[in-house]
Each structure stands twice: as structure tokens, then as C-alpha cells.
Amino acid sequence: MAKDVEVAERGSFSAKDYHDPPPAPLFDSVELTKWSFYRAVIAEFIATLLFLYITVLTVIGYKSQIDADLGGDACGGVGILGIAWAFGGMIFILVYCTAGISGGHINPAVTFGLFLARKVSLVRAVMYIVAQSLGAIAGVGLVKAFQKSYYTKYGGGANELAEGYSTGVGLAAEIIGTFVLVYTVFSATDPKRSARDSHVPVLAPLPIGFAVFMVHLATIPITGTGINPARSLGAAVIYDKKKAWDDQWIFWVGPFIGAAIAAFYHQFILRAGAVKALGSFRSNPHN
């Protein structure tokens, strides 16, 4: 049996050669001279715009379908399951469409986690986050333009801490939810995994979309599910109500903490980055 496995490993399932890609520079001014950089920024803007447009429209539509004043049925509409599918499904679609252009971040928390792992430069990270935030505002703005009669009445798709939950619970939900998402992003796009398990086809957008779907199922009742600061900011800007702004910090601090923990866990624990660094330190004859 062991021989069969060994033959398989050396035969049709042989691993590709693998080398760690060099870390992205902290500040890469050369990027600013390339059209591919601006194309990627535009792709992030458009993808986030489409993401917010479809998902917030789904939320507004669901609430109008269950409104008793309009003859709605409390059990009608897409329900929480459908809303979760809308968010997860759109991430799957948009990451698939933009991965080859911008990396398909569509989320400042994802960008922040990849920046901490030295996957993107500071310049690219900042520009992505600005583009994502503006795209989210534009996307929700379109929803309001097309659904003026329903938009404000049904909460504008804004993230707010639900009644009965403490701030700590809401913050923890955002931290853990974002950790799940960003950890999935790192795992699904890990080049070492692609090289080692080259015989296992992995469509990265699929697990990423499923992660978003699962987190929404768990945390919609608590915070409406942020795990994406641009999504929360876009809805808050257009809805512009006190509660949405009062809770806004939760949807930035929580996701950024969750992304940082995921980056550390994947890079320094699973990929043994800390052990490698310690080993190189010990092997240095000058120390």
C-alpha cells in the first residue's frame, strides 16, 4: 500500500516545483506608472459597486415582501437564507471575474490582511480600500435611486447592532466572522497549496463565497453581518441615520482585527513563518 502511494506521488500526482514568491515592497512607486495598476483599482471599484447593489437590493426587497402593511407574508420572500446566498453568491461571481485583474479583494479587510502578509504594497492597499469604499457608496446610491419609496423605510441595508446584543458580542461576531473569511482567502489562494496539491482542482472563489454565505447565516441576527468595512460604510453614508453611524466603528475595528489574526495565523503558524525566521536567526554565524 505504501509503495502504491509512493508511486502515485512520483507519477501522475507529482508536485510542482514551488518557490515562495518575494514579499511585496512596502512602497512601490513603479506601480503608479502602470496601467495594470489603475485597471485593478477600477475593477475593485466596479466589483464593490455591483456587490452592494445586488445585495442591498435583495435585503430591501425581502423586507418589503414580508411587510404586513403591504399584505406581505412573514414567511414569504427569500428569507435570511436567501440574503446569505445573495452575499455569498455575489462574492463567488465577482471574485471569479476580477481575480485575474485585481486579485478580487472587494473588501478592505481582505486587502488589509493581504497587506500584513506582504502580498500587496501599501500603495495598492490604500488605493484598493479607497476604491472599494467609493464603489460601495455608489452601489448603495443606485439602490436608493431605484427604490426611493422602500429604501429608508426598510433600513437601507445598513449594518447596526441588533437590540439585545452587547457591543462586545457584536465586535466578537465581526472579528470571528472576518477571521473565517480572510483565513479562507489565504488558504484558497495559497501558492504552496496549489503546487503541492496540483492534482486537486481548487476554484478559489467557491470556498471564499461559501465562507461569506456561512458567516452571514450565523451573524445576520447579531449585526446584519458586516465583515466588510466598505459594505458597512457605503450603506451608512447613503442611509445616514444616527444608529448606523454610532455602530460604524464596530464594522471597521472588528474586521481589521479579524483579518490581522487570520494573516498571522496563516503566515506564522500554518506556514511556519515564525519558525523559519527563528531558524535563520539561529543559523546566522554572526549572532
C-alpha positions as CSV (number, residue, x, y, z in Angstrom):
1,M,0.0,0.0,0.0
2,A,2.8,2.4,0.9
3,K,4.5,1.6,-2.4
4,D,1.4,2.4,-4.3
5,V,1.1,5.8,-2.6
6,E,4.8,6.4,-3.3
7,V,4.4,5.5,-6.9
8,A,1.4,7.8,-7.2
9,E,3.3,10.6,-5.7
10,R,6.2,10.2,-8.1
11,G,3.9,9.5,-11.0
12,S,0.8,11.3,-12.2
13,F,0.4,13.2,-8.9
14,S,3.9,14.6,-8.7
15,A,4.0,18.0,-7.1
16,K,5.1,21.1,-9.0
17,D,8.3,22.9,-8.1
18,Y,7.5,25.6,-5.6
19,H,9.2,28.8,-4.5
20,D,7.9,31.3,-2.1
21,P,7.0,34.5,-4.0
22,P,9.0,37.5,-2.8
23,P,7.2,39.8,-0.4
24,A,5.6,42.9,-1.9
25,P,7.5,46.1,-1.3
26,L,6.1,48.4,1.4
27,F,6.0,51.3,-1.1
28,D,6.3,50.6,-4.8
29,S,6.2,53.9,-6.7
30,V,6.7,52.0,-10.0
31,E,3.1,50.7,-9.7
32,L,1.8,54.2,-10.2
33,T,3.3,54.3,-13.7
34,K,1.5,51.1,-14.9
35,W,-1.9,50.9,-16.5
36,S,-2.4,47.5,-15.0
37,F,-2.4,49.1,-11.5
38,Y,-5.2,51.6,-12.4
39,R,-7.1,48.9,-14.2
40,A,-7.0,46.8,-11.0
41,V,-8.3,49.8,-8.9
42,I,-11.1,50.3,-11.4
43,A,-12.0,46.6,-11.2
44,E,-12.2,46.9,-7.4
45,F,-14.5,49.9,-7.6
46,I,-16.9,48.3,-10.1
47,A,-16.9,44.9,-8.3
48,T,-17.8,46.5,-5.0
49,L,-20.4,48.7,-6.6
50,L,-22.1,45.6,-8.1
51,F,-21.7,43.7,-4.8
52,L,-23.5,46.4,-2.8
53,Y,-26.2,47.0,-5.5
54,I,-27.3,43.4,-5.7
55,T,-27.0,42.5,-2.0
56,V,-28.7,45.6,-0.5
57,L,-31.4,45.4,-3.2
58,T,-32.0,41.8,-2.0
59,V,-32.3,43.0,1.6
60,I,-34.7,45.8,0.8
61,G,-36.8,43.5,-1.5
62,Y,-37.1,40.9,1.3
63,K,-38.2,43.4,3.9
64,S,-40.9,44.7,1.5
65,Q,-42.1,41.2,0.8
66,I,-42.7,40.4,4.5
67,D,-44.3,43.9,5.3
68,A,-47.7,43.2,6.7
69,D,-48.8,46.7,5.8
70,L,-48.3,45.7,2.1
71,G,-50.1,42.4,2.5
72,G,-46.8,40.6,2.9
73,D,-46.3,37.2,4.4
74,A,-43.9,36.8,7.4
75,C,-42.8,33.5,5.8
76,G,-42.5,35.0,2.3
77,G,-39.6,36.4,0.4
78,V,-36.1,34.9,0.2
79,G,-35.6,34.9,4.0
80,I,-32.2,35.1,5.8
81,L,-31.1,32.0,3.8
82,G,-31.7,33.9,0.6
83,I,-29.9,37.0,1.8
84,A,-26.9,34.9,2.8
85,W,-26.9,33.3,-0.6
86,A,-27.0,36.8,-2.3
87,F,-23.9,37.9,-0.4
88,G,-22.0,34.6,-0.8
89,G,-23.1,34.2,-4.4
90,M,-22.1,37.7,-5.5
91,I,-18.7,37.2,-3.8
92,F,-18.2,34.0,-5.8
93,I,-19.2,35.7,-9.1
94,L,-17.2,38.8,-8.6
95,V,-14.0,37.2,-7.2
96,Y,-14.1,34.8,-10.2
97,C,-14.5,37.8,-12.6
98,T,-11.8,40.0,-11.1
99,A,-9.2,37.7,-9.6
100,G,-7.1,37.8,-12.6
101,I,-7.2,41.6,-12.8
102,S,-7.0,42.9,-9.2
103,G,-6.9,39.7,-7.1
104,G,-10.7,40.1,-6.4
105,H,-10.4,41.6,-2.9
106,I,-13.8,43.6,-2.9
107,N,-13.3,44.1,0.9
108,P,-10.9,46.4,2.8
109,A,-10.4,43.7,5.5
110,V,-9.2,41.2,2.9
111,T,-6.9,43.9,1.4
112,F,-5.6,44.7,4.9
113,G,-4.9,41.0,5.7
114,L,-3.0,40.6,2.4
115,F,-1.1,43.8,3.1
116,L,0.0,42.5,6.5
117,A,1.2,39.3,4.8
118,R,3.2,41.3,2.3
119,K,1.1,40.2,-0.6
120,V,0.3,43.7,-1.7
121,S,2.2,47.0,-1.3
122,L,1.0,49.9,0.9
123,V,0.2,52.0,-2.2
124,R,-2.0,49.2,-3.7
125,A,-3.7,48.5,-0.4
126,V,-4.6,52.2,0.2
127,M,-5.9,52.6,-3.4
128,Y,-7.9,49.4,-3.2
129,I,-9.6,50.4,0.1
130,V,-10.5,53.9,-1.3
131,A,-11.9,52.3,-4.5
132,Q,-13.8,49.7,-2.5
133,S,-15.3,52.4,-0.2
134,L,-16.3,54.6,-3.1
135,G,-17.7,51.7,-5.0
136,A,-19.8,50.6,-2.0
137,I,-21.2,54.2,-1.7
138,A,-22.1,54.3,-5.4
139,G,-23.7,50.8,-5.3
140,V,-26.0,51.7,-2.4
141,G,-26.7,55.0,-4.0
142,L,-28.1,53.2,-7.0
143,V,-30.3,51.1,-4.8
144,K,-31.7,54.3,-3.2
145,A,-32.2,55.9,-6.6
146,F,-34.2,52.9,-7.9
147,Q,-36.1,52.1,-4.6
148,K,-36.8,55.6,-3.1
149,S,-40.1,54.5,-1.7
150,Y,-38.7,51.5,0.1
151,Y,-35.1,52.4,0.8
152,T,-35.3,54.4,4.0
153,K,-38.5,52.6,5.2
154,Y,-36.7,49.3,5.3
155,G,-33.4,50.3,6.9
156,G,-31.3,51.0,3.8
157,G,-29.4,47.7,4.2
158,A,-27.3,49.4,6.9
159,N,-25.4,47.4,9.5
160,E,-26.5,48.0,13.0
161,L,-26.0,46.1,16.3
162,A,-29.3,44.3,16.9
163,E,-31.3,45.0,20.0
164,G,-30.5,42.7,22.9
165,Y,-26.8,42.2,22.0
166,S,-24.0,44.0,23.7
167,T,-21.2,45.9,21.9
168,G,-18.7,43.2,22.9
169,V,-20.9,40.4,21.3
170,G,-21.2,42.5,18.1
171,L,-17.5,43.2,18.0
172,A,-16.7,39.5,18.6
173,A,-19.1,38.4,15.8
174,E,-17.3,40.7,13.4
175,I,-13.8,39.6,14.5
176,I,-14.6,35.9,14.2
177,G,-16.7,36.2,11.0
178,T,-13.9,38.2,9.3
179,F,-11.3,35.7,10.5
180,V,-13.2,32.9,8.8
181,L,-13.4,34.8,5.6
182,V,-9.8,36.0,5.5
183,Y,-8.4,32.6,6.6
184,T,-10.4,31.1,3.7
185,V,-8.9,33.6,1.3
186,F,-5.4,32.8,2.4
187,S,-6.0,29.0,2.2
188,A,-7.8,29.1,-1.1
189,T,-5.1,31.2,-2.8
190,D,-2.0,29.7,-1.1
191,P,0.5,29.1,-4.0
192,K,2.2,26.4,-1.9
193,R,-1.1,24.5,-1.7
194,S,-1.6,24.9,-5.5
195,A,1.9,23.4,-6.1
196,R,1.6,20.6,-3.6
197,D,-1.9,19.6,-4.4
198,S,-1.8,20.3,-8.1
199,H,-3.9,17.2,-8.8
200,V,-6.8,18.6,-6.7
201,P,-8.7,21.3,-8.6
202,V,-9.5,24.2,-6.4
203,L,-11.7,27.0,-7.7
204,A,-10.7,29.7,-5.1
205,P,-13.8,31.9,-5.5
206,L,-16.0,28.9,-4.4
207,P,-14.8,28.4,-0.9
208,I,-14.5,32.2,-0.4
209,G,-18.1,32.7,-1.5
210,F,-19.2,29.8,0.8
211,A,-17.3,31.4,3.7
212,V,-19.3,34.6,3.2
213,F,-22.5,32.7,3.0
214,M,-21.9,30.7,6.2
215,V,-20.8,33.8,8.2
216,H,-24.0,35.6,7.1
217,L,-26.2,32.7,8.3
218,A,-24.5,33.0,11.7
219,T,-24.3,36.7,12.3
220,I,-27.2,38.4,10.4
221,P,-29.3,38.3,13.6
222,I,-26.5,40.0,15.5
223,T,-25.0,42.7,13.4
224,G,-26.6,42.2,10.0
225,T,-23.2,40.9,9.1
226,G,-20.5,43.4,8.1
227,I,-17.2,41.5,7.7
228,N,-16.6,44.1,5.0
229,P,-15.9,47.7,6.1
230,A,-16.7,49.1,2.7
231,R,-20.1,47.4,2.7
232,S,-20.9,48.9,6.1
233,L,-19.6,52.3,5.2
234,G,-21.5,52.5,1.8
235,A,-24.8,51.7,3.5
236,A,-24.2,54.1,6.4
237,V,-23.3,57.0,4.1
238,I,-26.4,56.7,2.0
239,Y,-28.8,55.7,4.8
240,D,-27.3,58.4,7.1
241,K,-29.1,57.6,10.3
242,K,-27.6,58.0,13.8
243,K,-27.7,54.4,14.8
244,A,-25.8,53.3,11.7
245,W,-23.1,55.9,12.4
246,D,-22.9,55.1,16.1
247,D,-22.2,51.4,15.4
248,Q,-20.0,52.1,12.4
249,W,-16.7,51.6,14.3
250,I,-17.6,48.0,15.1
251,F,-17.6,47.3,11.4
252,W,-14.1,48.6,10.9
253,V,-12.3,47.6,14.1
254,G,-13.8,44.1,14.2
255,P,-13.0,43.1,10.6
256,F,-9.5,44.6,10.7
257,I,-8.7,42.7,13.9
258,G,-10.1,39.5,12.4
259,A,-8.1,40.0,9.2
260,A,-4.9,40.6,11.2
261,I,-5.4,37.5,13.3
262,A,-6.1,35.4,10.1
263,A,-2.9,36.8,8.4
264,F,-0.8,36.0,11.5
265,Y,-2.3,32.5,11.9
266,H,-1.8,31.5,8.3
267,Q,1.6,33.0,7.7
268,F,3.3,32.4,11.0
269,I,1.6,29.3,12.4
270,L,0.4,27.2,9.4
271,R,3.1,28.3,7.1
272,A,5.7,28.3,9.9
273,G,6.9,31.8,9.2
274,A,7.9,32.3,12.8
275,V,9.8,29.1,12.9
276,K,11.6,29.9,9.7
277,A,12.6,33.3,11.0
278,L,13.8,31.9,14.2
279,G,15.8,29.2,12.3
280,S,17.5,31.7,10.1
281,F,18.4,33.8,13.2
282,R,19.9,30.8,14.9
283,S,21.9,29.8,11.8
284,N,23.4,33.2,11.4
285,P,27.1,32.8,12.5
286,H,27.4,36.5,13.4
287,N,24.9,36.1,16.2
